[in-house]
Amino acid sequence: MKNTNRSFDIPADCAPVRACRQVLLVDDSRAQRRTLAIQLRRAGYEVVEAASASEALAICQARQPDMILSDWVMPGMSGPEFCQAFRAMKREGYGYFILLTSKTDKADIAYGLAAGADDFMTKPVAGAELLARLAAAERILRFEEQLRATNAQLLSAWEKLNAAQEAMDRDLIEARKLQQGLVRERSGRFGAFDISLMLRPAGHIGGDLVGFFPIDADRAGIFAIDVSGHGVTAALLTARLAAHLSGSAEQNLALRHTPGGVDAVPPKRLARIFNAMMLDEMQTDTYFTMVYAELNHRTGSVNLVQAGHPHPVLQRSTGEVVPLGNGGMPIGLFAKPQFDEISVQLGHGDRLLITSDGITEAENPDGRLLGEEGMSMILRTNQMLRGHNLLESMSWSIAEYTKGKYGDDMSAVLIECGATP
């Protein structure tokens, strides 16, 4: 004969992990509540009783019990209705809900599950089964608590990372302002020649550098540099190179003191000086490409060195576009590199464009590079534009070609002959 109301021993594998779990018993039958309450207290649970769903809701609001055992049939509000109201309440953790019912119809069970119940037990309740069901509920609650604690840790870590990222972003924004300041002048005029510069990092900071400086009354030095990689390392090297190519004769490696004053270091010699500096002084895998040109704005002659940089592009006044040079080797990779020397004569209406590979290697969505052919087309299409108007139009054309996705820094130097001295 089965006696469902007798006391029972607690199986070792069903004992609650947390002895202070609070169970809310909801039943309009005081005798039924009392019987279950005694058994649960002996099992180590804290028990709270409610005679109706409305009373139980008030208790849930005040105490947030861990588990709820609710009768299905109660006056005023049924067990499933109470479960729906319970699920709608705000609480810190999860509450495990078990409906006690004599119903066995599948439609009734589906209705209870839809209301938010986690489990069902058939009345009269068997003590050992009840404890086993609560042990299963304990595992779910423990998992939920661990998950919630992990989420809290992840949220805290994310907030710290986000704060650190915001601080880094602020620093990088300031670094970008400082880096943009390395290009002190965006345009210059030397005799009949106009020089226009463009520098646009792909990220906050980049590894491109362009600029110019006067050498003497007849000559100017013009440079375009692209440091390998991106970010802080590249930016630090560009800052150092900017110092070595500043207007100060004491710092500028392109200038040398002679008995007669200040003279220029030949372009190829300057490339070798930088190469030795990179190999001897810098313990890094970073290297850079460069075009350094010496412009005689009185005669229109340009002597330049190409060290791994994209080919300079000459556009004659007739519209003809001619790539120059054979490439040469990058600076900082080889002990005895070969650099390409180029000499060209610029006449009225001619112009020379020097760009970084962020322009020539710009990709469209199909992965096709802009290349020299694309650059030639841009120059021919914009033949009537000059100076920064040409560079802006070129930048817009590249944005259209790449659909606004830039994979690398973009920089350019434009040398034009035709200004009135």
TIKEKE-827679 format. One record per residue (C-alpha): residue number from 0; residue in one letter; x, y, z. Coordinates in steps of 0.5 Angstrom, whole numbers. Example, Ala and Ser with C-alpha at 12.3 -4.5 7.8 and 13.67 -1.06 7.14 Angstrom:
BEGIN
{nr: 0&rest: A&c1: 25&c2: -9&c3: 16}
{nr: 1&rest: S&c1: 27&c2: -2&c3: 14}
***
This chain:
BEGIN
{nr: 0&rest: M&c1: 0&c2: 0&c3: 0}
{nr: 1&rest: K&c1: 3&c2: 7&c3: -2}
{nr: 2&rest: N&c1: 3&c2: 12&c3: 3}
{nr: 3&rest: T&c1: 5&c2: 19&c3: 0}
{nr: 4&rest: N&c1: 5&c2: 23&c3: 6}
{nr: 5&rest: R&c1: 10&c2: 19&c3: 10}
{nr: 6&rest: S&c1: 16&c2: 22&c3: 12}
{nr: 7&rest: F&c1: 22&c2: 20&c3: 7}
{nr: 8&rest: D&c1: 30&c2: 19&c3: 7}
{nr: 9&rest: I&c1: 34&c2: 24&c3: 3}
{nr: 10&rest: P&c1: 38&c2: 20&c3: -3}
{nr: 11&rest: A&c1: 45&c2: 23&c3: -3}
{nr: 12&rest: D&c1: 45&c2: 24&c3: -10}
{nr: 13&rest: C&c1: 38&c2: 28&c3: -9}
{nr: 14&rest: A&c1: 40&c2: 33&c3: -3}
{nr: 15&rest: P&c1: 40&c2: 40&c3: -5}
{nr: 16&rest: V&c1: 47&c2: 43&c3: -6}
{nr: 17&rest: R&c1: 45&c2: 50&c3: -3}
{nr: 18&rest: A&c1: 41&c2: 48&c3: 4}
{nr: 19&rest: C&c1: 38&c2: 55&c3: 4}
{nr: 20&rest: R&c1: 34&c2: 55&c3: -3}
{nr: 21&rest: Q&c1: 27&c2: 58&c3: -1}
{nr: 22&rest: V&c1: 21&c2: 54&c3: -4}
{nr: 23&rest: L&c1: 14&c2: 57&c3: -4}
{nr: 24&rest: L&c1: 8&c2: 53&c3: -3}
{nr: 25&rest: V&c1: 2&c2: 55&c3: -6}
{nr: 26&rest: D&c1: -5&c2: 51&c3: -5}
{nr: 27&rest: D&c1: -12&c2: 53&c3: -2}
{nr: 28&rest: S&c1: -11&c2: 46&c3: 2}
{nr: 29&rest: R&c1: -8&c2: 48&c3: 8}
{nr: 30&rest: A&c1: -7&c2: 40&c3: 10}
{nr: 31&rest: Q&c1: -4&c2: 39&c3: 3}
{nr: 32&rest: R&c1: 1&c2: 45&c3: 4}
{nr: 33&rest: R&c1: 3&c2: 43&c3: 11}
{nr: 34&rest: T&c1: 4&c2: 36&c3: 9}
{nr: 35&rest: L&c1: 9&c2: 38&c3: 4}
{nr: 36&rest: A&c1: 12&c2: 43&c3: 8}
{nr: 37&rest: I&c1: 14&c2: 39&c3: 13}
{nr: 38&rest: Q&c1: 18&c2: 34&c3: 8}
{nr: 39&rest: L&c1: 21&c2: 40&c3: 5}
{nr: 40&rest: R&c1: 24&c2: 43&c3: 11}
{nr: 41&rest: R&c1: 27&c2: 36&c3: 13}
{nr: 42&rest: A&c1: 30&c2: 36&c3: 7}
{nr: 43&rest: G&c1: 34&c2: 42&c3: 8}
{nr: 44&rest: Y&c1: 29&c2: 47&c3: 4}
{nr: 45&rest: E&c1: 27&c2: 54&c3: 7}
{nr: 46&rest: V&c1: 19&c2: 54&c3: 6}
{nr: 47&rest: V&c1: 14&c2: 59&c3: 5}
{nr: 48&rest: E&c1: 7&c2: 58&c3: 4}
{nr: 49&rest: A&c1: 1&c2: 62&c3: 1}
{nr: 50&rest: A&c1: -6&c2: 60&c3: 1}
{nr: 51&rest: S&c1: -8&c2: 63&c3: -6}
{nr: 52&rest: A&c1: -5&c2: 66&c3: -12}
{nr: 53&rest: S&c1: -5&c2: 73&c3: -10}
{nr: 54&rest: E&c1: -2&c2: 72&c3: -4}
{nr: 55&rest: A&c1: 3&c2: 68&c3: -7}
{nr: 56&rest: L&c1: 5&c2: 74&c3: -12}
{nr: 57&rest: A&c1: 6&c2: 79&c3: -6}
{nr: 58&rest: I&c1: 11&c2: 74&c3: -3}
{nr: 59&rest: C&c1: 14&c2: 73&c3: -10}
{nr: 60&rest: Q&c1: 15&c2: 81&c3: -10}
{nr: 61&rest: A&c1: 18&c2: 81&c3: -3}
{nr: 62&rest: R&c1: 22&c2: 75&c3: -2}
{nr: 63&rest: Q&c1: 24&c2: 72&c3: -9}
{nr: 64&rest: P&c1: 23&c2: 65&c3: -8}
{nr: 65&rest: D&c1: 28&c2: 60&c3: -12}
{nr: 66&rest: M&c1: 23&c2: 55&c3: -13}
{nr: 67&rest: I&c1: 15&c2: 55&c3: -13}
{nr: 68&rest: L&c1: 10&c2: 49&c3: -12}
{nr: 69&rest: S&c1: 3&c2: 51&c3: -14}
{nr: 70&rest: D&c1: -3&c2: 47&c3: -15}
{nr: 71&rest: W&c1: -7&c2: 48&c3: -21}
{nr: 72&rest: V&c1: -14&c2: 49&c3: -19}
{nr: 73&rest: M&c1: -15&c2: 55&c3: -14}
{nr: 74&rest: P&c1: -20&c2: 60&c3: -13}
{nr: 75&rest: G&c1: -19&c2: 67&c3: -16}
{nr: 76&rest: M&c1: -13&c2: 65&c3: -21}
{nr: 77&rest: S&c1: -11&c2: 58&c3: -23}
{nr: 78&rest: G&c1: -4&c2: 55&c3: -23}
{nr: 79&rest: P&c1: -2&c2: 57&c3: -30}
{nr: 80&rest: E&c1: -5&c2: 64&c3: -29}
{nr: 81&rest: F&c1: -1&c2: 65&c3: -23}
{nr: 82&rest: C&c1: 5&c2: 62&c3: -27}
{nr: 83&rest: Q&c1: 4&c2: 67&c3: -33}
{nr: 84&rest: A&c1: 4&c2: 73&c3: -28}
{nr: 85&rest: F&c1: 10&c2: 70&c3: -24}
{nr: 86&rest: R&c1: 14&c2: 70&c3: -31}
{nr: 87&rest: A&c1: 12&c2: 77&c3: -32}
{nr: 88&rest: M&c1: 15&c2: 80&c3: -26}
{nr: 89&rest: K&c1: 22&c2: 83&c3: -25}
{nr: 90&rest: R&c1: 27&c2: 79&c3: -21}
{nr: 91&rest: E&c1: 34&c2: 78&c3: -20}
{nr: 92&rest: G&c1: 35&c2: 71&c3: -22}
{nr: 93&rest: Y&c1: 31&c2: 65&c3: -25}
{nr: 94&rest: G&c1: 25&c2: 62&c3: -21}
{nr: 95&rest: Y&c1: 23&c2: 55&c3: -22}
{nr: 96&rest: F&c1: 16&c2: 53&c3: -23}
{nr: 97&rest: I&c1: 13&c2: 46&c3: -22}
{nr: 98&rest: L&c1: 5&c2: 45&c3: -23}
{nr: 99&rest: L&c1: 2&c2: 40&c3: -18}
{nr: 100&rest: T&c1: -4&c2: 37&c3: -22}
{nr: 101&rest: S&c1: -9&c2: 31&c3: -23}
{nr: 102&rest: K&c1: -9&c2: 33&c3: -30}
{nr: 103&rest: T&c1: -6&c2: 28&c3: -35}
{nr: 104&rest: D&c1: -9&c2: 31&c3: -42}
{nr: 105&rest: K&c1: -3&c2: 33&c3: -47}
{nr: 106&rest: A&c1: -7&c2: 39&c3: -48}
{nr: 107&rest: D&c1: -7&c2: 41&c3: -41}
{nr: 108&rest: I&c1: 0&c2: 40&c3: -41}
{nr: 109&rest: A&c1: 2&c2: 44&c3: -47}
{nr: 110&rest: Y&c1: -3&c2: 50&c3: -44}
{nr: 111&rest: G&c1: 2&c2: 49&c3: -37}
{nr: 112&rest: L&c1: 8&c2: 50&c3: -41}
{nr: 113&rest: A&c1: 6&c2: 55&c3: -45}
{nr: 114&rest: A&c1: 4&c2: 59&c3: -39}
{nr: 115&rest: G&c1: 11&c2: 58&c3: -37}
{nr: 116&rest: A&c1: 12&c2: 52&c3: -32}
{nr: 117&rest: D&c1: 18&c2: 48&c3: -32}
{nr: 118&rest: D&c1: 15&c2: 42&c3: -30}
{nr: 119&rest: F&c1: 9&c2: 38&c3: -28}
{nr: 120&rest: M&c1: 8&c2: 33&c3: -22}
{nr: 121&rest: T&c1: 2&c2: 29&c3: -21}
{nr: 122&rest: K&c1: -2&c2: 29&c3: -15}
{nr: 123&rest: P&c1: -2&c2: 26&c3: -10}
{nr: 124&rest: V&c1: 5&c2: 28&c3: -10}
{nr: 125&rest: A&c1: 10&c2: 22&c3: -8}
{nr: 126&rest: G&c1: 16&c2: 25&c3: -3}
{nr: 127&rest: A&c1: 22&c2: 21&c3: -7}
{nr: 128&rest: E&c1: 20&c2: 24&c3: -14}
{nr: 129&rest: L&c1: 19&c2: 31&c3: -11}
{nr: 130&rest: L&c1: 26&c2: 31&c3: -8}
{nr: 131&rest: A&c1: 29&c2: 28&c3: -15}
{nr: 132&rest: R&c1: 25&c2: 34&c3: -19}
{nr: 133&rest: L&c1: 27&c2: 39&c3: -14}
{nr: 134&rest: A&c1: 34&c2: 37&c3: -14}
{nr: 135&rest: A&c1: 34&c2: 37&c3: -22}
{nr: 136&rest: A&c1: 31&c2: 44&c3: -21}
{nr: 137&rest: E&c1: 37&c2: 46&c3: -17}
{nr: 138&rest: R&c1: 42&c2: 44&c3: -22}
{nr: 139&rest: I&c1: 38&c2: 48&c3: -27}
{nr: 140&rest: L&c1: 38&c2: 54&c3: -22}
{nr: 141&rest: R&c1: 46&c2: 53&c3: -20}
{nr: 142&rest: F&c1: 47&c2: 53&c3: -28}
{nr: 143&rest: E&c1: 43&c2: 60&c3: -29}
{nr: 144&rest: E&c1: 47&c2: 63&c3: -23}
{nr: 145&rest: Q&c1: 54&c2: 61&c3: -26}
{nr: 146&rest: L&c1: 52&c2: 63&c3: -33}
{nr: 147&rest: R&c1: 49&c2: 70&c3: -30}
{nr: 148&rest: A&c1: 56&c2: 71&c3: -26}
{nr: 149&rest: T&c1: 60&c2: 69&c3: -32}
{nr: 150&rest: N&c1: 56&c2: 74&c3: -36}
{nr: 151&rest: A&c1: 57&c2: 80&c3: -30}
{nr: 152&rest: Q&c1: 64&c2: 78&c3: -31}
{nr: 153&rest: L&c1: 64&c2: 79&c3: -38}
{nr: 154&rest: L&c1: 60&c2: 85&c3: -38}
{nr: 155&rest: S&c1: 65&c2: 88&c3: -33}
{nr: 156&rest: A&c1: 71&c2: 86&c3: -37}
{nr: 157&rest: W&c1: 67&c2: 89&c3: -43}
{nr: 158&rest: E&c1: 66&c2: 96&c3: -40}
{nr: 159&rest: K&c1: 74&c2: 96&c3: -38}
{nr: 160&rest: L&c1: 76&c2: 94&c3: -45}
{nr: 161&rest: N&c1: 71&c2: 99&c3: -48}
{nr: 162&rest: A&c1: 74&c2: 105&c3: -43}
{nr: 163&rest: A&c1: 81&c2: 103&c3: -45}
{nr: 164&rest: Q&c1: 79&c2: 103&c3: -52}
{nr: 165&rest: E&c1: 76&c2: 110&c3: -52}
{nr: 166&rest: A&c1: 82&c2: 112&c3: -48}
{nr: 167&rest: M&c1: 86&c2: 109&c3: -54}
{nr: 168&rest: D&c1: 82&c2: 112&c3: -59}
{nr: 169&rest: R&c1: 82&c2: 119&c3: -56}
{nr: 170&rest: D&c1: 90&c2: 118&c3: -56}
{nr: 171&rest: L&c1: 90&c2: 116&c3: -63}
{nr: 172&rest: I&c1: 86&c2: 122&c3: -65}
{nr: 173&rest: E&c1: 91&c2: 126&c3: -62}
{nr: 174&rest: A&c1: 96&c2: 122&c3: -65}
{nr: 175&rest: R&c1: 93&c2: 123&c3: -72}
{nr: 176&rest: K&c1: 93&c2: 131&c3: -71}
{nr: 177&rest: L&c1: 100&c2: 131&c3: -69}
{nr: 178&rest: Q&c1: 102&c2: 126&c3: -75}
{nr: 179&rest: Q&c1: 98&c2: 131&c3: -80}
{nr: 180&rest: G&c1: 102&c2: 137&c3: -77}
{nr: 181&rest: L&c1: 108&c2: 133&c3: -79}
{nr: 182&rest: V&c1: 106&c2: 136&c3: -86}
{nr: 183&rest: R&c1: 107&c2: 143&c3: -84}
{nr: 184&rest: E&c1: 105&c2: 146&c3: -91}
{nr: 185&rest: R&c1: 100&c2: 143&c3: -96}
{nr: 186&rest: S&c1: 102&c2: 147&c3: -102}
{nr: 187&rest: G&c1: 108&c2: 151&c3: -104}
{nr: 188&rest: R&c1: 111&c2: 155&c3: -110}
{nr: 189&rest: F&c1: 118&c2: 155&c3: -112}
{nr: 190&rest: G&c1: 119&c2: 159&c3: -119}
{nr: 191&rest: A&c1: 114&c2: 157&c3: -124}
{nr: 192&rest: F&c1: 113&c2: 151&c3: -120}
{nr: 193&rest: D&c1: 107&c2: 149&c3: -116}
{nr: 194&rest: I&c1: 107&c2: 143&c3: -111}
{nr: 195&rest: S&c1: 101&c2: 140&c3: -108}
{nr: 196&rest: L&c1: 101&c2: 135&c3: -102}
{nr: 197&rest: M&c1: 95&c2: 130&c3: -100}
{nr: 198&rest: L&c1: 96&c2: 125&c3: -94}
{nr: 199&rest: R&c1: 90&c2: 121&c3: -92}
{nr: 200&rest: P&c1: 91&c2: 115&c3: -87}
{nr: 201&rest: A&c1: 87&c2: 109&c3: -87}
{nr: 202&rest: G&c1: 86&c2: 109&c3: -80}
{nr: 203&rest: H&c1: 87&c2: 114&c3: -74}
{nr: 204&rest: I&c1: 95&c2: 114&c3: -76}
{nr: 205&rest: G&c1: 99&c2: 111&c3: -81}
{nr: 206&rest: G&c1: 105&c2: 110&c3: -84}
{nr: 207&rest: D&c1: 105&c2: 115&c3: -90}
{nr: 208&rest: L&c1: 109&c2: 122&c3: -91}
{nr: 209&rest: V&c1: 110&c2: 127&c3: -96}
{nr: 210&rest: G&c1: 113&c2: 134&c3: -96}
{nr: 211&rest: F&c1: 118&c2: 139&c3: -99}
{nr: 212&rest: F&c1: 123&c2: 144&c3: -97}
{nr: 213&rest: P&c1: 128&c2: 149&c3: -100}
{nr: 214&rest: I&c1: 135&c2: 147&c3: -101}
{nr: 215&rest: D&c1: 138&c2: 154&c3: -104}
{nr: 216&rest: A&c1: 135&c2: 159&c3: -109}
{nr: 217&rest: D&c1: 134&c2: 155&c3: -115}
{nr: 218&rest: R&c1: 133&c2: 148&c3: -112}
{nr: 219&rest: A&c1: 127&c2: 144&c3: -107}
{nr: 220&rest: G&c1: 127&c2: 138&c3: -104}
{nr: 221&rest: I&c1: 121&c2: 134&c3: -105}
{nr: 222&rest: F&c1: 119&c2: 127&c3: -102}
{nr: 223&rest: A&c1: 114&c2: 121&c3: -101}
{nr: 224&rest: I&c1: 115&c2: 116&c3: -96}
{nr: 225&rest: D&c1: 111&c2: 110&c3: -95}
{nr: 226&rest: V&c1: 113&c2: 106&c3: -88}
{nr: 227&rest: S&c1: 111&c2: 98&c3: -88}
{nr: 228&rest: G&c1: 105&c2: 96&c3: -84}
{nr: 229&rest: H&c1: 100&c2: 101&c3: -80}
{nr: 230&rest: G&c1: 99&c2: 104&c3: -73}
{nr: 231&rest: V&c1: 103&c2: 106&c3: -68}
{nr: 232&rest: T&c1: 110&c2: 103&c3: -70}
{nr: 233&rest: A&c1: 109&c2: 106&c3: -77}
{nr: 234&rest: A&c1: 107&c2: 113&c3: -75}
{nr: 235&rest: L&c1: 113&c2: 113&c3: -70}
{nr: 236&rest: L&c1: 118&c2: 112&c3: -76}
{nr: 237&rest: T&c1: 115&c2: 117&c3: -80}
{nr: 238&rest: A&c1: 115&c2: 122&c3: -74}
{nr: 239&rest: R&c1: 123&c2: 120&c3: -74}
{nr: 240&rest: L&c1: 124&c2: 121&c3: -82}
{nr: 241&rest: A&c1: 120&c2: 127&c3: -82}
{nr: 242&rest: A&c1: 125&c2: 130&c3: -77}
{nr: 243&rest: H&c1: 131&c2: 128&c3: -81}
{nr: 244&rest: L&c1: 127&c2: 131&c3: -87}
{nr: 245&rest: S&c1: 125&c2: 138&c3: -84}
{nr: 246&rest: G&c1: 127&c2: 145&c3: -86}
{nr: 247&rest: S&c1: 133&c2: 145&c3: -81}
{nr: 248&rest: A&c1: 140&c2: 144&c3: -84}
{nr: 249&rest: E&c1: 142&c2: 142&c3: -78}
{nr: 250&rest: Q&c1: 137&c2: 136&c3: -78}
{nr: 251&rest: N&c1: 136&c2: 135&c3: -85}
{nr: 252&rest: L&c1: 140&c2: 129&c3: -88}
{nr: 253&rest: A&c1: 138&c2: 131&c3: -95}
{nr: 254&rest: L&c1: 143&c2: 137&c3: -93}
{nr: 255&rest: R&c1: 150&c2: 138&c3: -92}
{nr: 256&rest: H&c1: 154&c2: 144&c3: -90}
{nr: 257&rest: T&c1: 160&c2: 146&c3: -94}
{nr: 258&rest: P&c1: 165&c2: 151&c3: -94}
{nr: 259&rest: G&c1: 161&c2: 155&c3: -99}
{nr: 260&rest: G&c1: 154&c2: 154&c3: -95}
{nr: 261&rest: V&c1: 149&c2: 149&c3: -95}
{nr: 262&rest: D&c1: 149&c2: 144&c3: -101}
{nr: 263&rest: A&c1: 144&c2: 138&c3: -102}
{nr: 264&rest: V&c1: 146&c2: 131&c3: -102}
{nr: 265&rest: P&c1: 144&c2: 127&c3: -108}
{nr: 266&rest: P&c1: 138&c2: 123&c3: -108}
{nr: 267&rest: K&c1: 141&c2: 116&c3: -109}
{nr: 268&rest: R&c1: 146&c2: 118&c3: -103}
{nr: 269&rest: L&c1: 140&c2: 120&c3: -99}
{nr: 270&rest: A&c1: 137&c2: 113&c3: -100}
{nr: 271&rest: R&c1: 143&c2: 110&c3: -98}
{nr: 272&rest: I&c1: 144&c2: 114&c3: -92}
{nr: 273&rest: F&c1: 137&c2: 112&c3: -90}
{nr: 274&rest: N&c1: 138&c2: 105&c3: -91}
{nr: 275&rest: A&c1: 145&c2: 105&c3: -87}
{nr: 276&rest: M&c1: 141&c2: 108&c3: -81}
{nr: 277&rest: M&c1: 135&c2: 103&c3: -82}
{nr: 278&rest: L&c1: 140&c2: 97&c3: -81}
{nr: 279&rest: D&c1: 145&c2: 100&c3: -76}
{nr: 280&rest: E&c1: 140&c2: 104&c3: -71}
{nr: 281&rest: M&c1: 133&c2: 100&c3: -71}
{nr: 282&rest: Q&c1: 132&c2: 93&c3: -69}
{nr: 283&rest: T&c1: 126&c2: 92&c3: -73}
{nr: 284&rest: D&c1: 123&c2: 89&c3: -78}
{nr: 285&rest: T&c1: 120&c2: 95&c3: -81}
{nr: 286&rest: Y&c1: 122&c2: 98&c3: -88}
{nr: 287&rest: F&c1: 120&c2: 104&c3: -92}
{nr: 288&rest: T&c1: 119&c2: 106&c3: -99}
{nr: 289&rest: M&c1: 121&c2: 113&c3: -102}
{nr: 290&rest: V&c1: 121&c2: 117&c3: -108}
{nr: 291&rest: Y&c1: 126&c2: 123&c3: -106}
{nr: 292&rest: A&c1: 127&c2: 129&c3: -112}
{nr: 293&rest: E&c1: 131&c2: 135&c3: -113}
{nr: 294&rest: L&c1: 127&c2: 140&c3: -117}
{nr: 295&rest: N&c1: 131&c2: 145&c3: -120}
{nr: 296&rest: H&c1: 126&c2: 150&c3: -121}
{nr: 297&rest: R&c1: 130&c2: 155&c3: -125}
{nr: 298&rest: T&c1: 131&c2: 150&c3: -130}
{nr: 299&rest: G&c1: 126&c2: 145&c3: -130}
{nr: 300&rest: S&c1: 130&c2: 139&c3: -129}
{nr: 301&rest: V&c1: 128&c2: 134&c3: -124}
{nr: 302&rest: N&c1: 133&c2: 128&c3: -121}
{nr: 303&rest: L&c1: 130&c2: 123&c3: -116}
{nr: 304&rest: V&c1: 131&c2: 116&c3: -113}
{nr: 305&rest: Q&c1: 126&c2: 111&c3: -113}
{nr: 306&rest: A&c1: 127&c2: 106&c3: -107}
{nr: 307&rest: G&c1: 121&c2: 101&c3: -108}
{nr: 308&rest: H&c1: 116&c2: 106&c3: -109}
{nr: 309&rest: P&c1: 110&c2: 106&c3: -114}
{nr: 310&rest: H&c1: 113&c2: 109&c3: -121}
{nr: 311&rest: P&c1: 112&c2: 117&c3: -121}
{nr: 312&rest: V&c1: 107&c2: 119&c3: -127}
{nr: 313&rest: L&c1: 109&c2: 124&c3: -132}
{nr: 314&rest: Q&c1: 104&c2: 128&c3: -135}
{nr: 315&rest: R&c1: 106&c2: 132&c3: -141}
{nr: 316&rest: S&c1: 102&c2: 138&c3: -143}
{nr: 317&rest: T&c1: 99&c2: 135&c3: -149}
{nr: 318&rest: G&c1: 96&c2: 130&c3: -144}
{nr: 319&rest: E&c1: 101&c2: 124&c3: -146}
{nr: 320&rest: V&c1: 102&c2: 120&c3: -139}
{nr: 321&rest: V&c1: 108&c2: 116&c3: -138}
{nr: 322&rest: P&c1: 110&c2: 112&c3: -132}
{nr: 323&rest: L&c1: 117&c2: 113&c3: -130}
{nr: 324&rest: G&c1: 123&c2: 109&c3: -127}
{nr: 325&rest: N&c1: 124&c2: 101&c3: -126}
{nr: 326&rest: G&c1: 122&c2: 101&c3: -118}
{nr: 327&rest: G&c1: 128&c2: 100&c3: -114}
{nr: 328&rest: M&c1: 129&c2: 96&c3: -107}
{nr: 329&rest: P&c1: 126&c2: 99&c3: -101}
{nr: 330&rest: I&c1: 130&c2: 102&c3: -95}
{nr: 331&rest: G&c1: 132&c2: 98&c3: -89}
{nr: 332&rest: L&c1: 132&c2: 91&c3: -92}
{nr: 333&rest: F&c1: 138&c2: 90&c3: -96}
{nr: 334&rest: A&c1: 145&c2: 91&c3: -94}
{nr: 335&rest: K&c1: 147&c2: 93&c3: -101}
{nr: 336&rest: P&c1: 140&c2: 95&c3: -105}
{nr: 337&rest: Q&c1: 140&c2: 98&c3: -112}
{nr: 338&rest: F&c1: 136&c2: 104&c3: -112}
{nr: 339&rest: D&c1: 133&c2: 107&c3: -119}
{nr: 340&rest: E&c1: 135&c2: 114&c3: -121}
{nr: 341&rest: I&c1: 131&c2: 118&c3: -126}
{nr: 342&rest: S&c1: 132&c2: 125&c3: -129}
{nr: 343&rest: V&c1: 126&c2: 128&c3: -133}
{nr: 344&rest: Q&c1: 126&c2: 135&c3: -135}
{nr: 345&rest: L&c1: 119&c2: 139&c3: -134}
{nr: 346&rest: G&c1: 116&c2: 144&c3: -139}
{nr: 347&rest: H&c1: 111&c2: 149&c3: -138}
{nr: 348&rest: G&c1: 104&c2: 145&c3: -137}
{nr: 349&rest: D&c1: 108&c2: 139&c3: -135}
{nr: 350&rest: R&c1: 106&c2: 135&c3: -129}
{nr: 351&rest: L&c1: 109&c2: 130&c3: -124}
{nr: 352&rest: L&c1: 105&c2: 126&c3: -120}
{nr: 353&rest: I&c1: 108&c2: 121&c3: -114}
{nr: 354&rest: T&c1: 103&c2: 117&c3: -110}
{nr: 355&rest: S&c1: 103&c2: 111&c3: -105}
{nr: 356&rest: D&c1: 101&c2: 104&c3: -106}
{nr: 357&rest: G&c1: 95&c2: 106&c3: -102}
{nr: 358&rest: I&c1: 93&c2: 109&c3: -109}
{nr: 359&rest: T&c1: 95&c2: 105&c3: -114}
{nr: 360&rest: E&c1: 93&c2: 98&c3: -110}
{nr: 361&rest: A&c1: 86&c2: 101&c3: -109}
{nr: 362&rest: E&c1: 82&c2: 95&c3: -110}
{nr: 363&rest: N&c1: 75&c2: 95&c3: -113}
{nr: 364&rest: P&c1: 69&c2: 90&c3: -110}
{nr: 365&rest: D&c1: 72&c2: 85&c3: -115}
{nr: 366&rest: G&c1: 79&c2: 85&c3: -112}
{nr: 367&rest: R&c1: 82&c2: 89&c3: -119}
{nr: 368&rest: L&c1: 87&c2: 94&c3: -117}
{nr: 369&rest: L&c1: 87&c2: 101&c3: -120}
{nr: 370&rest: G&c1: 94&c2: 100&c3: -122}
{nr: 371&rest: E&c1: 98&c2: 105&c3: -127}
{nr: 372&rest: E&c1: 92&c2: 104&c3: -132}
{nr: 373&rest: G&c1: 87&c2: 107&c3: -127}
{nr: 374&rest: M&c1: 92&c2: 112&c3: -125}
{nr: 375&rest: S&c1: 93&c2: 114&c3: -133}
{nr: 376&rest: M&c1: 86&c2: 115&c3: -134}
{nr: 377&rest: I&c1: 84&c2: 119&c3: -128}
{nr: 378&rest: L&c1: 90&c2: 124&c3: -130}
{nr: 379&rest: R&c1: 87&c2: 124&c3: -137}
{nr: 380&rest: T&c1: 80&c2: 125&c3: -135}
{nr: 381&rest: N&c1: 82&c2: 131&c3: -130}
{nr: 382&rest: Q&c1: 87&c2: 134&c3: -135}
{nr: 383&rest: M&c1: 84&c2: 141&c3: -134}
{nr: 384&rest: L&c1: 84&c2: 141&c3: -126}
{nr: 385&rest: R&c1: 90&c2: 143&c3: -122}
{nr: 386&rest: G&c1: 93&c2: 143&c3: -115}
{nr: 387&rest: H&c1: 89&c2: 140&c3: -110}
{nr: 388&rest: N&c1: 83&c2: 140&c3: -114}
{nr: 389&rest: L&c1: 86&c2: 135&c3: -118}
{nr: 390&rest: L&c1: 88&c2: 131&c3: -112}
{nr: 391&rest: E&c1: 81&c2: 132&c3: -109}
{nr: 392&rest: S&c1: 78&c2: 129&c3: -116}
{nr: 393&rest: M&c1: 83&c2: 123&c3: -116}
{nr: 394&rest: S&c1: 81&c2: 122&c3: -108}
{nr: 395&rest: W&c1: 74&c2: 122&c3: -110}
{nr: 396&rest: S&c1: 75&c2: 117&c3: -116}
{nr: 397&rest: I&c1: 78&c2: 112&c3: -112}
{nr: 398&rest: A&c1: 73&c2: 112&c3: -107}
{nr: 399&rest: E&c1: 68&c2: 111&c3: -112}
{nr: 400&rest: Y&c1: 72&c2: 105&c3: -115}
{nr: 401&rest: T&c1: 73&c2: 102&c3: -108}
{nr: 402&rest: K&c1: 66&c2: 104&c3: -106}
{nr: 403&rest: G&c1: 69&c2: 107&c3: -100}
{nr: 404&rest: K&c1: 73&c2: 102&c3: -97}
{nr: 405&rest: Y&c1: 80&c2: 104&c3: -96}
{nr: 406&rest: G&c1: 85&c2: 98&c3: -95}
{nr: 407&rest: D&c1: 92&c2: 103&c3: -94}
{nr: 408&rest: D&c1: 94&c2: 110&c3: -93}
{nr: 409&rest: M&c1: 94&c2: 114&c3: -99}
{nr: 410&rest: S&c1: 99&c2: 120&c3: -100}
{nr: 411&rest: A&c1: 101&c2: 124&c3: -106}
{nr: 412&rest: V&c1: 105&c2: 129&c3: -109}
{nr: 413&rest: L&c1: 104&c2: 133&c3: -115}
{nr: 414&rest: I&c1: 109&c2: 138&c3: -118}
{nr: 415&rest: E&c1: 106&c2: 142&c3: -124}
{nr: 416&rest: C&c1: 110&c2: 147&c3: -128}
{nr: 417&rest: G&c1: 106&c2: 153&c3: -131}
{nr: 418&rest: A&c1: 105&c2: 158&c3: -125}
{nr: 419&rest: T&c1: 108&c2: 165&c3: -126}
{nr: 420&rest: P&c1: 114&c2: 166&c3: -122}
***
